[in-house]
Every structure is written in structure tokens, then in C-alpha cells.
Amino acid sequence: EDLAREGPLEEAIREILSNDRYRQQAKKIQRMVEGRPFPMKEVFVRNMEFLAKHGPLRHLDHFGRHLNFFQYYLI
């Protein structure tokens, strides 16, 4: 309901842009992403190599994947 009105959304955006706390948290997350132990490209390649060697791991499939639309969204 609040998104239908212009005021609350505008206030929220102004708060995010003007409050230094958000900027500090974003910088912290930026440093964490830049300093992650393994580059994402390497993680992706290693996962693809593992799947090519061993095939898909069906025992790790989430049961929700097999639910129909109504079961998934109404449970």
C-alpha cells in the first residue's frame, strides 16, 4: 500500500541516500566481496568440473522443486 503513494517511497530513498550508516554498511560489504577467499570464476569452474565428472547430485535436490505452482506458493 505504501508504494502506491509517492511520499513514503521518496522518504525511504532520501533516507538511504543521506544516512551515512547505509554508506558505511555498503563499504563493509564491498570489502567483504572484494576479499572473498576464492574468486567466483574459480568457484564456478570447479563446480562445473565436478558436475561434469560426477553428474548431477539428485540427493541434494530440494523437494520444493517437485511441487506444482499451487503447492509451492500456498504452503
Secondary structure, 3 states (H helix, E strand, C coil): CHHHCHHHHHHHHHHHHHCHHHHHHHHHHHHHHHCCCCCHHHHHHHHHHHHHHHCCCHHHCCHHHHCCHHHHHHC
